Amino acid sequence: MGKGDKRGLRQKRAIMIWPVPGAPEFEDASRAIVRAILQFARRLRAERPESSISLSQLAMLATLYRLGPMPAAQLAREERLQPQSLTRMIAEMDSVGLITRHRSESDRRTLVIEITRKGLQTLAHDISARRAWLESAMASALSPTEQVLLRLSADLMLKVAAHGATMHDEEAPPSESQDLAGAA
């Protein structure tokens, strides 16, 4: 292998490791990331407790936990739901004690939705089951160095996810250990 061949090989390796935006390798990287995220999300859904609530209800609890009590119309916007769909979910979740609904003090026409202690416990139970699987899988499938890289990758994915997001989307949820620990 000549000197020119080695330089070309090094350049190809650099491209494979550090793709440039717009280059085919960059698109391959984005494709691989999307595929990995989708497969990872499916696996996390599979690890949910069997007695858990629907994913839509879980998402609503997470939004209420993250952003606090809010009018039903705002919750519908945050969850990208039609008001009719939200009305059914609110009634069902209220009937089992996951949320409460009450009239706004400032505008009696507005219905304010709030997560209850039981809702917090349900959210914490669902999250802890998936975290237990993840911690076990990471410990058995990854080296300590790979675990650190995965953690750093999570930070980078959150940074990319926040790019161009609305104010509420950018807010990071409080850490479970500090806020959901008392709910379990």
Backbone as a printed PyTorch tensor [residue, N CA C, xyz], in Angstrom:
tensor([[[  0.8510,  -1.1800,   0.0000],
         [  0.0000,   0.0000,   0.0000],
         [  0.8910,   1.2350,   0.0000]],

        [[  0.6950,   2.0870,  -0.9780],
         [  1.5130,   3.2840,  -1.1050],
         [  1.0620,   4.3780,  -0.1580]],

        [[  1.8880,   5.4520,  -0.1490],
         [  1.5990,   6.5850,   0.7340],
         [  0.2360,   7.2120,   0.4330]],

        [[ -0.0810,   7.3620,  -0.8380],
         [ -1.3630,   7.9410,  -1.2410],
         [ -2.5340,   7.0690,  -0.8130]],

        [[ -2.3450,   5.7430,  -0.8820],
         [ -3.4030,   4.8200,  -0.4700],
         [ -3.7040,   4.9680,   1.0140]],

        [[ -2.6550,   5.1280,   1.8210],
         [ -2.8440,   5.2680,   3.2760],
         [ -3.6030,   6.5520,   3.5980]],

        [[ -3.2180,   7.6460,   2.8890],
         [ -3.8950,   8.9190,   3.1430],
         [ -5.3700,   8.8030,   2.7550]],

        [[ -5.6670,   8.1920,   1.6290],
         [ -7.0490,   7.9960,   1.1940],
         [ -7.8320,   7.1530,   2.1740]],

        [[ -7.1910,   6.1120,   2.7140],
         [ -7.8390,   5.2550,   3.7030],
         [ -8.1500,   6.0380,   4.9770]],

        [[ -7.1890,   6.8790,   5.4090],
         [ -7.4240,   7.7030,   6.6030],
         [ -8.5730,   8.6670,   6.3750]],

        [[ -8.6650,   9.2490,   5.1950],
         [ -9.7560,  10.1700,   4.8950],
         [-11.0960,   9.4360,   4.8960]],

        [[-11.1370,   8.2380,   4.3400],
         [-12.3750,   7.4660,   4.3460],
         [-12.7850,   7.1330,   5.7720]],

        [[-11.8180,   6.7450,   6.6120],
         [-12.1280,   6.4460,   8.0160],
         [-12.6560,   7.6920,   8.7250]],

        [[-12.0350,   8.8330,   8.4670],
         [-12.4850,  10.0770,   9.0960],
         [-13.9040,  10.4000,   8.6850]],

        [[-14.2330,  10.1770,   7.4190],
         [-15.5950,  10.4480,   6.9490],
         [-16.5760,   9.5070,   7.6300]],

        [[-16.1960,   8.2480,   7.7920],
         [-17.1000,   7.2910,   8.4320],
         [-17.3230,   7.6560,   9.8910]],

        [[-16.3330,   8.2210,  10.5380],
         [-16.4510,   8.5580,  11.9570],
         [-17.0870,   9.9290,  12.1410]],

        [[-16.6970,  10.9150,  11.3270],
         [-17.1940,  12.2810,  11.4660],
         [-17.8320,  12.7470,  10.1660]],

        [[-19.0710,  12.3570,   9.9070],
         [-19.7010,  12.7680,   8.6470],
         [-19.9740,  14.2640,   8.6250]],

        [[-19.9170,  14.8270,   7.4350],
         [-20.1530,  16.2470,   7.2150],
         [-21.6090,  16.4270,   6.7980]],

        [[-22.3370,  17.4300,   7.3650],
         [-23.7240,  17.6470,   6.9550],
         [-23.8460,  17.7530,   5.4380]],

        [[-24.8550,  17.0650,   4.8840],
         [-25.0760,  17.0590,   3.4550],
         [-24.4050,  15.8930,   2.7470]],

        [[-23.3890,  15.3110,   3.3760],
         [-22.6980,  14.1740,   2.7700],
         [-23.5380,  12.9140,   2.9640]],

        [[-23.4110,  11.9480,   2.0580],
         [-24.1850,  10.6980,   2.2020],
         [-23.9630,  10.0170,   3.5490]],

        [[-22.7410,  10.1210,   4.0550],
         [-22.4470,   9.4920,   5.3480],
         [-23.2380,  10.1480,   6.4790]],

        [[-23.4700,  11.4650,   6.3500],
         [-24.2480,  12.1800,   7.3610],
         [-25.6890,  11.6890,   7.3420]],

        [[-26.2410,  11.5230,   6.1470],
         [-27.6000,  11.0080,   6.0290],
         [-27.6870,   9.5930,   6.5760]],

        [[-26.6400,   8.7880,   6.3390],
         [-26.6180,   7.4370,   6.8970],
         [-26.6080,   7.4980,   8.4240]],

        [[-25.8800,   8.4800,   8.9800],
         [-25.8410,   8.6280,  10.4390],
         [-27.2210,   8.9930,  10.9690]],

        [[-27.8970,   9.9330,  10.3120],
         [-29.2300,  10.3240,  10.7860],
         [-30.2060,   9.1660,  10.6510]],

        [[-30.0900,   8.4050,   9.5750],
         [-30.9390,   7.2310,   9.3850],
         [-30.6890,   6.2050,  10.4990]],

        [[-29.4320,   5.9820,  10.8280],
         [-29.0860,   5.0190,  11.8780],
         [-29.5990,   5.4880,  13.2330]],

        [[-29.5100,   6.7830,  13.4900],
         [-29.9910,   7.3170,  14.7750],
         [-31.5020,   7.1650,  14.8760]],

        [[-32.2210,   7.5080,  13.8200],
         [-33.6800,   7.3700,  13.8400],
         [-34.0610,   5.9020,  14.0480]],

        [[-33.4050,   5.0130,  13.3200],
         [-33.6960,   3.5760,  13.4670],
         [-33.4330,   3.1150,  14.9020]],

        [[-32.3250,   3.5500,  15.4720],
         [-31.9830,   3.1550,  16.8420],
         [-32.9940,   3.7090,  17.8440]],

        [[-33.3980,   4.9590,  17.6640],
         [-34.3610,   5.5700,  18.5900],
         [-35.7020,   4.8490,  18.5090]],

        [[-36.1590,   4.5520,  17.3020],
         [-37.4380,   3.8590,  17.1560],
         [-37.3940,   2.4620,  17.7670]],

        [[-36.3080,   1.7360,  17.5200],
         [-36.1830,   0.3960,  18.0900],
         [-36.0750,   0.4630,  19.6160]],

        [[-35.3370,   1.4480,  20.1060],
         [-35.1870,   1.6340,  21.5470],
         [-36.5240,   1.9870,  22.1880]],

        [[-37.2980,   2.8570,  21.5370],
         [-38.6090,   3.2450,  22.0570],
         [-39.5510,   2.0440,  22.1040]],

        [[-39.5120,   1.2060,  21.0430],
         [-40.3420,  -0.0090,  21.0620],
         [-39.9590,  -0.9070,  22.2230]],

        [[-38.6620,  -1.0420,  22.4540],
         [-38.2090,  -1.9100,  23.5470],
         [-38.6250,  -1.3390,  24.9080]],

        [[-38.5100,  -0.0320,  25.0780],
         [-38.9470,   0.5800,  26.3390],
         [-40.4500,   0.4130,  26.5450]],

        [[-41.2310,   0.5320,  25.4670],
         [-42.6790,   0.3090,  25.5920],
         [-42.9620,  -1.1280,  26.0060]],

        [[-42.1850,  -2.0710,  25.4840],
         [-42.3800,  -3.4810,  25.8290],
         [-42.0610,  -3.7530,  27.2950]],

        [[-41.2480,  -2.9290,  27.9080],
         [-40.8570,  -3.1210,  29.3070],
         [-41.8030,  -2.4360,  30.2880]],

        [[-42.8650,  -1.8130,  29.7830],
         [-43.8300,  -1.1560,  30.6700],
         [-44.5620,  -2.1950,  31.4960]],

        [[-44.9650,  -1.8470,  32.7060],
         [-45.7570,  -2.7740,  33.5170],
         [-47.0650,  -3.1170,  32.8040]],

        [[-47.5040,  -4.3610,  32.9260],
         [-48.7320,  -4.7890,  32.2440],
         [-49.9570,  -4.0300,  32.7320]],

        [[-49.9700,  -3.6570,  33.9730],
         [-51.1320,  -2.9720,  34.5430],
         [-51.1060,  -1.4680,  34.2890]],

        [[-50.1910,  -1.0150,  33.4600],
         [-50.0300,   0.4120,  33.2490],
         [-51.1690,   0.9910,  32.4040]],

        [[-51.2930,   2.2990,  32.4720],
         [-52.3070,   3.0270,  31.6940],
         [-51.8440,   3.1560,  30.2390]],

        [[-52.6930,   3.7010,  29.3760],
         [-52.3320,   3.8590,  27.9650],
         [-51.1720,   4.8520,  27.8230]],

        [[-50.4730,   4.7440,  26.7050],
         [-49.3560,   5.6560,  26.4510],
         [-49.8330,   7.1040,  26.3540]],

        [[-51.0160,   7.3210,  25.8040],
         [-51.5530,   8.6890,  25.7230],
         [-51.8080,   9.2560,  27.1130]],

        [[-52.3630,   8.4310,  27.9910],
         [-52.6090,   8.8760,  29.3640],
         [-51.2910,   9.1090,  30.0940]],

        [[-50.3310,   8.2350,  29.8620],
         [-49.0170,   8.3910,  30.4810],
         [-48.3610,   9.6880,  30.0150]],

        [[-48.4620,   9.9870,  28.7250],
         [-47.8950,  11.2250,  28.1880],
         [-48.5680,  12.4400,  28.8190]],

        [[-49.8820,  12.3580,  29.0290],
         [-50.6000,  13.4630,  29.6460],
         [-50.1370,  13.6640,  31.0960]],

        [[-49.9690,  12.5640,  31.8310],
         [-49.4680,  12.6760,  33.2050],
         [-48.0720,  13.2950,  33.2110]],

        [[-47.2240,  12.8670,  32.2890],
         [-45.8600,  13.4040,  32.2270],
         [-45.8790,  14.9040,  31.9290]],

        [[-46.7630,  15.3370,  31.0500],
         [-46.8760,  16.7590,  30.7290],
         [-47.3510,  17.5460,  31.9450]],

        [[-48.3540,  17.0280,  32.6300],
         [-48.8510,  17.7140,  33.8290],
         [-47.7820,  17.7500,  34.9200]],

        [[-47.0240,  16.6890,  35.0280],
         [-45.9340,  16.6380,  36.0070],
         [-44.8680,  17.6790,  35.6640]],

        [[-44.4910,  17.7190,  34.3780],
         [-43.4100,  18.5870,  33.9330],
         [-43.7970,  20.0610,  33.9600]],

        [[-45.0370,  20.3740,  33.5320],
         [-45.4270,  21.7740,  33.3830],
         [-46.3740,  22.2770,  34.4630]],

        [[-46.9060,  21.3620,  35.2700],
         [-47.8100,  21.7620,  36.3340],
         [-49.2490,  21.8680,  35.8670]],

        [[-50.1550,  22.2400,  36.7800],
         [-51.5770,  22.3640,  36.4340],
         [-51.7560,  23.3350,  35.2690]],

        [[-52.7090,  23.0060,  34.4060],
         [-52.9390,  23.8680,  33.2470],
         [-54.3640,  23.7160,  32.7560]],

        [[-54.8380,  24.7230,  32.0150],
         [-56.1720,  24.6170,  31.4220],
         [-56.2310,  23.4540,  30.4310]],

        [[-57.4050,  22.8670,  30.3080],
         [-57.5910,  21.7360,  29.3990],
         [-57.1950,  22.0900,  27.9670]],

        [[-57.5000,  23.3010,  27.5210],
         [-57.1460,  23.7100,  26.1560],
         [-55.6330,  23.7210,  25.9540]],

        [[-54.8970,  24.1800,  26.9430],
         [-53.4310,  24.1830,  26.8420],
         [-52.8990,  22.7500,  26.8380]],

        [[-53.4860,  21.8850,  27.6620],
         [-53.0720,  20.4850,  27.6960],
         [-53.3110,  19.8300,  26.3350]],

        [[-54.4230,  20.1420,  25.7080],
         [-54.7110,  19.6040,  24.3690],
         [-53.6430,  20.0590,  23.3760]],

        [[-53.2420,  21.3360,  23.4510],
         [-52.1890,  21.8400,  22.5570],
         [-50.8590,  21.1530,  22.8430]],

        [[-50.5040,  21.0380,  24.1170],
         [-49.2280,  20.4090,  24.4980],
         [-49.1550,  18.9710,  24.0130]],

        [[-50.2690,  18.2590,  24.0970],
         [-50.3090,  16.8500,  23.7120],
         [-50.7040,  16.6530,  22.2540]],

        [[-50.9830,  17.7680,  21.5690],
         [-51.4090,  17.7230,  20.1660],
         [-52.6160,  16.8010,  19.9840]],

        [[-53.5980,  17.0190,  20.8440],
         [-54.8370,  16.2370,  20.8140],
         [-56.0050,  17.1370,  20.4420]],

        [[-57.0110,  16.5460,  19.8520],
         [-58.2570,  17.2540,  19.5920],
         [-58.9910,  17.3950,  20.9300]],

        [[-59.6550,  18.5090,  21.1700],
         [-60.3620,  18.6940,  22.4470],
         [-61.3350,  17.5500,  22.7750]],

        [[-61.9850,  16.9730,  21.7490],
         [-62.9190,  15.8720,  22.0010],
         [-62.1960,  14.6480,  22.5660]],

        [[-61.0270,  14.3270,  22.0180],
         [-60.2400,  13.1990,  22.5180],
         [-59.7830,  13.4660,  23.9450]],

        [[-59.3650,  14.6900,  24.1930],
         [-58.9020,  15.0620,  25.5200],
         [-60.0320,  14.9570,  26.5370]],

        [[-61.2180,  15.3760,  26.1750],
         [-62.3650,  15.3210,  27.0800],
         [-62.6050,  13.9010,  27.5680]],

        [[-62.5690,  12.9290,  26.6510],
         [-62.7600,  11.5260,  27.0410],
         [-61.6410,  11.0490,  27.9710]],

        [[-60.4080,  11.3980,  27.6290],
         [-59.2750,  10.9680,  28.4630],
         [-59.3480,  11.5980,  29.8540]],

        [[-59.6820,  12.8680,  29.9140],
         [-59.7770,  13.5600,  31.1990],
         [-60.8350,  12.9000,  32.0700]],

        [[-61.9890,  12.6050,  31.4880],
         [-63.0670,  11.9710,  32.2610],
         [-62.6170,  10.6160,  32.8050]],

        [[-61.9690,   9.8200,  31.9740],
         [-61.5070,   8.5030,  32.4030],
         [-60.4240,   8.6120,  33.4760]],

        [[-59.4690,   9.5010,  33.2800],
         [-58.3760,   9.6470,  34.2500],
         [-58.8650,  10.2400,  35.5670]],

        [[-59.8300,  11.1370,  35.4940],
         [-60.4130,  11.7100,  36.7050],
         [-61.1840,  10.6380,  37.4790]],

        [[-61.8860,   9.7680,  36.7590],
         [-62.7030,   8.7450,  37.4220],
         [-61.8600,   7.7280,  38.1980]],

        [[-60.5990,   7.5330,  37.7830],
         [-59.7260,   6.5980,  38.5150],
         [-58.7340,   7.3190,  39.4240]],

        [[-58.8610,   8.6400,  39.5160],
         [-58.0720,   9.4060,  40.4780],
         [-56.6660,   9.7770,  40.0540]],

        [[-56.3640,   9.7440,  38.7500],
         [-55.0200,  10.1040,  38.2880],
         [-54.8390,  11.6120,  38.1550]],

        [[-55.9510,  12.3120,  37.9190],
         [-55.9380,  13.7690,  37.7890],
         [-57.1450,  14.3330,  38.5250]],

        [[-57.0910,  15.6180,  38.7680],
         [-58.2780,  16.3270,  39.2500],
         [-58.5580,  17.4460,  38.2570]],

        [[-59.7980,  17.8700,  38.2270],
         [-60.1660,  18.9980,  37.3810],
         [-61.0110,  19.9480,  38.2190]],

        [[-60.7080,  21.2130,  38.0490],
         [-61.4530,  22.2360,  38.7880],
         [-61.4940,  23.5070,  37.9630]],

        [[-62.4180,  24.3670,  38.3070],
         [-62.5630,  25.6370,  37.5950],
         [-61.4510,  26.5880,  38.0100]],

        [[-60.9900,  27.3670,  37.0550],
         [-59.9510,  28.3610,  37.3120],
         [-60.5020,  29.4470,  38.2370]],

        [[-59.6710,  29.8970,  39.1330],
         [-60.0670,  30.9920,  40.0380],
         [-60.2730,  32.2980,  39.2630]],

        [[-59.4480,  32.5160,  38.2230],
         [-59.5090,  33.7770,  37.4960],
         [-60.5560,  33.7810,  36.3760]],

        [[-60.8830,  32.6050,  35.8550],
         [-61.8800,  32.5190,  34.7770],
         [-62.6790,  31.2370,  34.9870]],

        [[-63.8450,  31.3630,  35.5560],
         [-64.6600,  30.1960,  35.9290],
         [-65.0540,  29.3350,  34.7250]],

        [[-64.9130,  29.8520,  33.5080],
         [-65.2250,  29.0620,  32.3170],
         [-64.1100,  28.0630,  31.9970]],

        [[-62.9160,  28.2860,  32.5590],
         [-61.7410,  27.4800,  32.2400],
         [-61.6060,  26.3040,  33.2000]],

        [[-61.4140,  25.1130,  32.6370],
         [-61.2140,  23.8990,  33.4150],
         [-59.7110,  23.6590,  33.5510]],

        [[-59.2140,  23.5940,  34.7920],
         [-57.7920,  23.3770,  35.0570],
         [-57.5860,  21.9130,  35.4430]],

        [[-56.5780,  21.2890,  34.8290],
         [-56.2660,  19.8790,  35.0680],
         [-54.9830,  19.8060,  35.8790]],

        [[-54.9730,  18.9070,  36.8750],
         [-53.8120,  18.7680,  37.7540],
         [-53.5690,  17.2860,  38.0450]],

        [[-52.3120,  16.8940,  38.0980],
         [-51.9580,  15.5090,  38.4110],
         [-52.1430,  15.2830,  39.9140]],

        [[-52.6250,  14.1030,  40.2930],
         [-52.8240,  13.7650,  41.7060],
         [-51.6500,  12.9360,  42.2100]],

        [[-51.6610,  12.6620,  43.4890],
         [-50.6240,  11.7970,  44.0710],
         [-50.6740,  10.4140,  43.4100]],

        [[-51.8750,   9.8840,  43.1790],
         [-52.0050,   8.5890,  42.5060],
         [-51.4530,   8.6770,  41.0860]],

        [[-51.6710,   9.7950,  40.4090],
         [-51.1130,  10.0020,  39.0690],
         [-49.5950,  10.0120,  39.1050]],

        [[-49.0290,  10.6880,  40.1170],
         [-47.5700,  10.6940,  40.2820],
         [-47.0400,   9.2850,  40.5370]],

        [[-47.7390,   8.5320,  41.3720],
         [-47.3230,   7.1560,  41.6650],
         [-47.3870,   6.2850,  40.4160]],

        [[-48.4170,   6.4590,  39.6270],
         [-48.5620,   5.6950,  38.3810],
         [-47.4250,   6.0330,  37.4180]],

        [[-47.1270,   7.3050,  37.2840],
         [-46.0380,   7.7530,  36.4190],
         [-44.7000,   7.2000,  36.9220]],

        [[-44.4570,   7.2940,  38.2080],
         [-43.2050,   6.8020,  38.7840],
         [-43.0620,   5.2950,  38.6020]],

        [[-44.1580,   4.5540,  38.7850],
         [-44.1270,   3.0900,  38.6320],
         [-43.7600,   2.7120,  37.2050]],

        [[-44.3700,   3.3790,  36.2390],
         [-44.0990,   3.0910,  34.8410],
         [-42.6420,   3.4120,  34.5010]],

        [[-42.1750,   4.5600,  34.9300],
         [-40.7940,   4.9630,  34.6420],
         [-39.7990,   4.0300,  35.3290]],

        [[-40.0570,   3.6700,  36.5720],
         [-39.0890,   2.8390,  37.2970],
         [-38.9640,   1.4430,  36.6950]],

        [[-40.0550,   0.8900,  36.1570],
         [-39.9720,  -0.4290,  35.5160],
         [-39.0760,  -0.3650,  34.2880]],

        [[-39.2170,   0.6820,  33.5060],
         [-38.3870,   0.8040,  32.3040],
         [-36.9440,   1.1330,  32.6460]],

        [[-36.7480,   1.9370,  33.6730],
         [-35.3710,   2.2460,  34.0940],
         [-34.6750,   1.0130,  34.6250]],

        [[-35.4010,   0.1580,  35.3470],
         [-34.7980,  -1.0700,  35.8730],
         [-34.3070,  -1.9410,  34.7190]],

        [[-35.1450,  -2.0870,  33.6770],
         [-34.7070,  -2.8670,  32.5190],
         [-33.4830,  -2.2220,  31.8790]],

        [[-33.5180,  -0.9000,  31.6820],
         [-32.4270,  -0.2020,  31.0140],
         [-31.1210,  -0.3390,  31.7930]],

        [[-31.1760,  -0.1420,  33.0920],
         [-29.9640,  -0.2530,  33.9070],
         [-29.3870,  -1.6630,  33.8240]],

        [[-30.2440,  -2.6770,  33.8670],
         [-29.7960,  -4.0650,  33.7590],
         [-29.2010,  -4.3370,  32.3800]],

        [[-29.8790,  -3.8850,  31.3340],
         [-29.3910,  -4.1050,  29.9680],
         [-28.0590,  -3.4020,  29.7410]],

        [[-27.9360,  -2.1860,  30.2310],
         [-26.6780,  -1.4580,  30.0720],
         [-25.5340,  -2.1630,  30.7970]],

        [[-25.8090,  -2.6190,  32.0060],
         [-24.7680,  -3.2730,  32.7960],
         [-24.3060,  -4.5840,  32.1570]],

        [[-25.2350,  -5.3100,  31.5470],
         [-24.8550,  -6.6070,  30.9840],
         [-24.4040,  -6.5340,  29.5250]],

        [[-24.8620,  -5.5470,  28.7590],
         [-24.5440,  -5.4970,  27.3320],
         [-23.4150,  -4.5300,  26.9900]],

        [[-23.1220,  -3.5740,  27.8670],
         [-22.1500,  -2.5360,  27.5380],
         [-20.9690,  -2.5340,  28.4940]],

        [[-19.8070,  -2.1990,  27.9710],
         [-18.6240,  -2.0080,  28.8200],
         [-18.8080,  -0.6900,  29.5770]],

        [[-18.0320,  -0.4600,  30.6250],
         [-18.1330,   0.8310,  31.3340],
         [-17.9210,   2.0330,  30.4020]],

        [[-16.9950,   1.9150,  29.4660],
         [-16.7520,   3.0070,  28.5180],
         [-17.9720,   3.2250,  27.6280]],

        [[-18.5800,   2.1450,  27.1410],
         [-19.7760,   2.2660,  26.3120],
         [-20.9340,   2.8760,  27.1030]],

        [[-21.0220,   2.5590,  28.3850],
         [-22.0750,   3.1510,  29.2190],
         [-21.9010,   4.6610,  29.3030]],

        [[-20.6540,   5.1180,  29.4530],
         [-20.3820,   6.5570,  29.4970],
         [-20.7250,   7.1940,  28.1540]],

        [[-20.3460,   6.5360,  27.0580],
         [-20.6570,   7.0640,  25.7260],
         [-22.1640,   7.1510,  25.4990]],

        [[-22.8980,   6.1440,  25.9600],
         [-24.3540,   6.1730,  25.8140],
         [-24.9440,   7.3360,  26.6000]],

        [[-24.4310,   7.5720,  27.7930],
         [-24.9090,   8.6960,  28.6140],
         [-24.6290,  10.0240,  27.9190]],

        [[-23.4310,  10.1570,  27.3550],
         [-23.0930,  11.3800,  26.6180],
         [-23.9800,  11.5220,  25.3720]],

        [[-24.2670,  10.4150,  24.7140],
         [-25.1530,  10.4320,  23.5440],
         [-26.5430,  10.9140,  23.9260]],

        [[-27.0130,  10.5120,  25.0970],
         [-28.3340,  10.9560,  25.5520],
         [-28.3560,  12.4790,  25.6940]],

        [[-27.3000,  13.0480,  26.2610],
         [-27.2270,  14.5050,  26.3890],
         [-27.2500,  15.1810,  25.0130]],

        [[-26.5010,  14.6000,  24.0730],
         [-26.4640,  15.1730,  22.7240],
         [-27.8120,  15.0620,  22.0350]],

        [[-28.5050,  13.9530,  22.2150],
         [-29.8250,  13.8050,  21.6040],
         [-30.8060,  14.8040,  22.1940]],

        [[-30.7280,  15.0530,  23.4950],
         [-31.5950,  16.0670,  24.1100],
         [-31.2920,  17.4530,  23.5510]],

        [[-30.0190,  17.7280,  23.3270],
         [-29.6230,  19.0200,  22.7580],
         [-30.1920,  19.1770,  21.3480]],

        [[-30.0840,  18.1350,  20.5380],
         [-30.6270,  18.1790,  19.1860],
         [-32.1510,  18.3010,  19.2370]],

        [[-32.7940,  17.5650,  20.1400],
         [-34.2520,  17.6070,  20.2600],
         [-34.7380,  19.0020,  20.6420]],

        [[-33.9610,  19.7180,  21.4360],
         [-34.3550,  21.0560,  21.8770],
         [-34.1460,  22.1070,  20.7850]],

        [[-33.3670,  21.7810,  19.7670],
         [-33.0730,  22.7390,  18.7020],
         [-34.3650,  23.1250,  17.9710]],

        [[-34.7110,  24.3920,  18.0540],
         [-35.8940,  24.8960,  17.3680],
         [-37.2080,  24.5620,  18.0530]],

        [[-37.1490,  24.0140,  19.2670],
         [-38.3700,  23.6410,  19.9820],
         [-39.0160,  24.8640,  20.6100]],

        [[-40.2900,  24.7160,  20.9640],
         [-40.9800,  25.7870,  21.6730],
         [-40.4700,  25.8420,  23.1030]],

        [[-40.8290,  26.8720,  23.8390],
         [-40.3360,  27.0480,  25.1970],
         [-40.6410,  25.8330,  26.0780]],

        [[-41.8820,  25.3320,  26.0500],
         [-42.2480,  24.2070,  26.9090],
         [-41.5070,  22.9450,  26.5330]],

        [[-41.2790,  22.7390,  25.2240],
         [-40.5720,  21.5470,  24.7850],
         [-39.1300,  21.5490,  25.2590]],

        [[-38.5500,  22.7460,  25.4120],
         [-37.1420,  22.8340,  25.8050],
         [-36.9340,  22.5680,  27.2810]],

        [[-37.9580,  22.7370,  28.0930],
         [-37.7960,  22.5400,  29.5290],
         [-37.5170,  21.0750,  29.8140]],

        [[-36.4380,  20.8420,  30.5110],
         [-36.0980,  19.4680,  30.8630],
         [-36.9620,  19.0360,  32.0370]],

        [[-37.4610,  17.8010,  32.0020],
         [-38.2370,  17.3420,  33.1410],
         [-37.3350,  17.2190,  34.3590]],

        [[-37.8640,  17.4910,  35.5490],
         [-37.0560,  17.3430,  36.7590],
         [-36.5930,  15.8970,  36.8840]],

        [[-35.4670,  15.7180,  37.5540],
         [-34.9630,  14.3600,  37.6990],
         [-35.9130,  13.5450,  38.5650]],

        [[-36.0730,  12.2960,  38.2220],
         [-36.9950,  11.4180,  38.9590],
         [-36.5760,  11.2830,  40.4130]],

        [[-35.2800,  11.1480,  40.6300],
         [-34.8200,  10.9020,  41.9930],
         [-35.2160,  12.0360,  42.9190]],

        [[-35.2440,  13.2560,  42.3890],
         [-35.5590,  14.3820,  43.2600],
         [-37.0640,  14.6010,  43.3840]],

        [[-37.8400,  14.3550,  42.3170],
         [-39.2420,  14.7100,  42.3670],
         [-40.2110,  13.5460,  42.3840]],

        [[-39.8960,  12.4440,  41.7270],
         [-40.8230,  11.3220,  41.6970],
         [-40.5540,  10.3210,  42.8090]],

        [[-39.4490,  10.4560,  43.5180],
         [-39.1020,   9.4870,  44.5560],
         [-40.1840,   9.4110,  45.6260]],

        [[-40.7400,  10.5300,  46.0100],
         [-41.7640,  10.5410,  47.0410],
         [-43.0980,  10.0000,  46.5620]],

        [[-43.2700,   9.8890,  45.2490],
         [-44.5480,   9.4210,  44.7120],
         [-44.6430,   7.9000,  44.7230]],

        [[-43.5290,   7.2340,  44.6930],
         [-43.5610,   5.7690,  44.6110],
         [-43.8340,   5.1130,  45.9460]]])
